[in-house]
Amino acid sequence: MSATTATLEREVPRARTRPAPAPIPTSRIVGVELRKMFDTRSGFWLMMSVGIIAVLATAATLVFAPRDELSYGSFAGAIGVPMTIILPMIAVLAVTSEWSQRAGLTTFTLVPHRGRVIAAKVAATLLVGVVSIAIAFAVGAVGNVAGSAIAGVSTTWDISLGNAATIFLGDALGMLMGFTLGVLIRNSPGAIVGYFVYALVLPVALEPLAAYQHWFRDHRGWLDFNFASAALYDGGLSGTEWAQIAVSGFVWLVLPLAIGLRLVLRSEVK
């Protein structure tokens, strides 16, 4: 019996063991997500619009701003207004493209761990935001120097490094809000409309409430994240204002993002 068993074991070939493939590096996933932002025609021109609008806003400031008000703050403010709209749109499209363009099956098949893909999208979105804001600051600086030379006035640099850092933070929070709406809705038109309602419609709707209800006016910073984070663009925040950003941001940003991530990780991709 034992001799027969030993003979069979020698005759039956053993299955070859294949080594497990190495996991895809996170840097490669981030690079792929960055490339996907530029691959489509709409994504490419949306990215290009950052530099185009910065140049147009700088030129408009040179033409229309009074000569005695030419300063770096004037150029940064003119560039910053359209940036608060464009950058969140980039964040929305970064996450909704998987569902709107039906690319989710391919993406999540190649990288089955959806959490890694979402984390790479966040990293790519913030990286694009940092580079875009840096370009905007650089264009504004060139416009400030050129405008001062044309007007024959001294160059004024009225934005400190601390204020520049809070502006960066304000734009980053705006992009994260767009990303959150993209994760929650997972549809490009719906998420874009949702952001416009949050950024443009809701503040106007809350103004009468703040004007006629003292309790809301006194506590608006704790309840309205959009209102609280707007203080970041002015700089010089107090401890109370930082606390208001943290509390309202937890309600408006952290909790919805957590719910959206749970839905993304558990929902069926079609």
C-alpha positions in Angstrom: 0.0 0.0 0.0 2.7 2.5 1.0 4.8 1.6 -2.1 1.8 2.1 -4.4 1.1 5.5 -2.8 4.7 6.6 -3.1 4.7 5.6 -6.8 1.5 7.6 -7.4 3.0 10.7 -5.7 6.1 10.5 -8.0 3.9 10.1 -11.1 1.5 13.0 -10.4 3.1 16.3 -11.2 2.9 19.0 -8.5 1.1 22.2 -9.4 3.5 25.1 -9.9 3.1 27.8 -7.3 3.0 31.3 -8.9 4.3 34.1 -6.7 1.7 36.7 -5.7 2.0 39.9 -7.8 3.3 43.0 -6.0 0.6 45.6 -5.2 0.4 48.6 -7.4 2.3 51.5 -5.8 0.2 54.4 -4.6 2.4 56.8 -6.5 1.4 55.1 -9.8 -2.3 55.3 -8.9 -2.0 59.0 -8.1 -0.2 59.5 -11.4 -3.0 57.7 -13.3 -5.6 59.8 -11.6 -3.7 62.9 -12.5 -3.5 61.8 -16.1 -7.2 61.1 -16.2 -7.9 64.7 -15.2 -6.2 65.8 -18.5 -7.2 63.0 -20.8 -10.6 64.3 -21.9 -11.1 67.5 -23.8 -13.3 69.0 -21.1 -10.8 68.1 -18.4 -7.9 69.6 -20.4 -9.6 72.9 -21.0 -10.9 73.1 -17.4 -7.3 72.8 -16.2 -6.1 75.3 -18.8 -8.9 77.7 -17.7 -7.0 78.2 -14.4 -4.1 79.9 -16.1 -6.3 81.7 -18.7 -8.7 83.2 -16.1 -5.7 84.2 -13.9 -4.3 86.2 -16.9 -7.7 87.7 -17.8 -8.4 88.7 -14.2 -4.9 90.3 -13.9 -5.4 92.2 -17.2 -8.9 93.4 -16.0 -7.4 94.7 -12.8 -4.7 96.5 -14.7 -7.3 98.2 -16.9 -10.1 99.0 -14.5 -8.6 99.3 -11.0 -7.8 102.8 -9.8 -4.1 103.5 -9.8 -4.0 104.3 -6.1 -5.5 100.9 -5.3 -3.1 98.7 -7.3 -1.7 96.2 -4.9 -1.0 92.5 -4.6 -4.2 92.1 -2.7 -6.2 93.6 -5.5 -4.8 91.2 -8.0 -5.1 88.2 -5.7 -8.7 89.1 -4.9 -9.6 89.4 -8.6 -8.0 86.0 -9.4 -9.3 84.3 -6.3 -13.0 84.8 -7.1 -13.2 82.6 -10.2 -10.7 80.1 -8.6 -13.3 79.4 -5.8 -15.6 78.2 -8.6 -13.2 76.4 -10.9 -11.2 74.4 -8.3 -14.2 72.7 -6.8 -15.4 71.8 -10.3 -12.1 70.0 -10.8 -12.6 68.1 -7.6 -16.2 67.1 -8.5 -15.2 65.8 -11.9 -12.2 63.9 -10.5 -14.5 61.6 -8.5 -17.7 61.5 -10.6 -15.9 60.6 -13.8 -15.8 56.9 -12.7 -19.6 56.9 -12.8 -20.5 59.5 -15.4 -18.1 58.0 -18.0 -18.7 54.4 -16.9 -15.0 53.9 -16.2 -15.6 52.5 -12.6 -15.7 48.8 -13.7 -12.2 49.1 -15.3 -10.7 51.2 -12.5 -12.0 49.0 -9.6 -11.1 45.8 -11.4 -7.5 46.9 -11.9 -7.4 48.2 -8.3 -9.9 46.2 -6.3 -9.3 48.2 -3.1 -11.6 51.2 -3.7 -10.2 53.1 -0.7 -6.8 53.3 -2.4 -8.4 54.7 -5.5 -10.4 57.3 -3.6 -7.4 58.3 -1.6 -5.4 58.7 -4.8 -8.2 60.9 -6.2 -8.0 63.1 -3.1 -4.2 63.4 -3.4 -4.4 64.2 -7.1 -7.1 66.8 -6.5 -5.2 68.6 -3.8 -2.0 68.5 -5.8 -3.8 70.1 -8.8 -5.2 72.7 -6.4 -1.9 73.6 -4.9 -0.2 73.9 -8.3 -3.2 76.0 -9.6 -3.2 78.4 -6.7 0.6 78.8 -6.9 0.2 79.7 -10.6 -2.5 82.2 -9.7 -0.3 83.8 -7.1 2.6 84.0 -9.5 0.5 85.6 -12.3 -0.9 88.1 -9.7 2.7 88.9 -8.6 3.7 89.6 -12.2 0.6 91.8 -12.7 1.4 93.7 -9.5 4.9 94.5 -10.6 3.8 95.4 -14.1 0.8 97.5 -12.9 3.0 99.4 -10.5 5.5 100.2 -13.2 2.8 101.3 -15.6 1.0 103.5 -13.1 4.3 104.9 -11.7 3.5 103.9 -8.1 5.4 101.9 -5.6 4.8 98.1 -5.6 2.7 97.1 -2.6 2.8 93.6 -1.2 -0.1 93.6 1.2 -0.5 89.8 1.6 1.6 88.2 4.3 2.9 84.6 4.2 0.3 83.7 6.9 -2.5 85.2 4.9 -1.3 83.3 1.8 -1.3 80.1 3.8 -4.9 80.7 4.9 -6.0 81.4 1.3 -4.4 78.1 0.3 -6.4 76.4 3.1 -9.6 78.1 2.1 -9.3 77.0 -1.5 -8.4 73.4 -0.3 -11.5 73.3 1.8 -13.5 74.4 -1.2 -12.1 71.6 -3.3 -12.8 69.1 -0.5 -16.4 70.3 -0.4 -16.7 69.7 -4.2 -15.0 66.3 -3.7 -17.5 65.5 -0.9 -20.5 66.3 -3.1 -19.0 64.2 -5.9 -18.6 61.2 -3.6 -22.2 61.7 -2.2 -24.0 62.2 -5.5 -21.6 60.4 -8.0 -23.1 62.3 -10.9 -21.3 65.2 -12.6 -24.3 67.5 -13.3 -25.9 66.7 -10.0 -22.8 67.3 -8.0 -22.0 70.6 -9.9 -25.5 71.9 -9.3 -25.2 70.9 -5.6 -22.0 72.8 -5.2 -23.5 75.9 -6.8 -26.4 75.7 -4.5 -24.1 75.4 -1.5 -21.7 78.2 -2.6 -24.0 80.7 -4.2 -27.7 80.0 -3.4 -27.5 79.0 0.3 -25.5 82.1 1.4 -28.1 84.4 -0.2 -30.9 82.4 1.4 -29.3 82.6 4.8 -28.8 86.4 4.7 -32.4 87.3 5.6 -32.3 84.8 8.5 -29.1 86.4 9.8 -30.7 89.9 9.4 -33.9 89.2 11.3 -32.9 86.4 13.7 -30.4 87.5 16.3 -29.7 84.0 17.5 -28.6 82.9 14.0 -26.6 86.0 13.4 -24.7 85.5 16.7 -24.1 81.8 16.0 -23.8 81.7 12.3 -20.1 80.9 12.3 -20.8 77.7 14.2 -23.6 76.6 11.9 -22.6 77.9 8.4 -19.4 76.4 7.1 -19.4 78.6 4.0 -19.6 81.7 6.2 -17.0 80.5 8.7 -14.4 79.5 6.1 -14.8 82.8 4.2 -12.7 84.3 7.1 -9.7 82.4 5.8 -9.4 84.8 2.9 -9.1 87.8 5.2 -6.4 86.3 7.4 -5.7 87.1 11.1 -8.2 84.6 12.4 -9.0 84.5 16.1 -9.2 81.3 18.2 -13.0 81.5 18.1 -13.0 81.7 14.3 -10.7 78.7 14.0 -13.1 76.8 16.4 -16.1 77.8 14.2 -14.4 76.5 11.1 -13.6 73.2 12.9 -17.1 72.7 14.3 -19.1 73.7 11.2 -16.6 71.9 9.0 -17.2 68.7 10.9 -20.9 68.9 10.3 -20.8 70.1 6.7 -17.7 68.4 5.4 -16.4 65.5 7.6 -19.7 63.8 8.3 -21.0 63.9 4.6 -17.6 62.8 3.4 -17.7 59.8 5.7 -21.2 58.9 4.6 -20.2 59.3 0.9 -17.1 57.1 1.3 -19.1 54.4 2.9 -21.6 54.5 0.0 -18.8 54.4 -2.5 -17.1 51.4 -0.8 -20.3 49.4 -0.6 -22.3 50.4 -3.7 -22.4 48.4 -6.8 -20.5 49.7 -9.8 -22.2 49.3 -13.1 
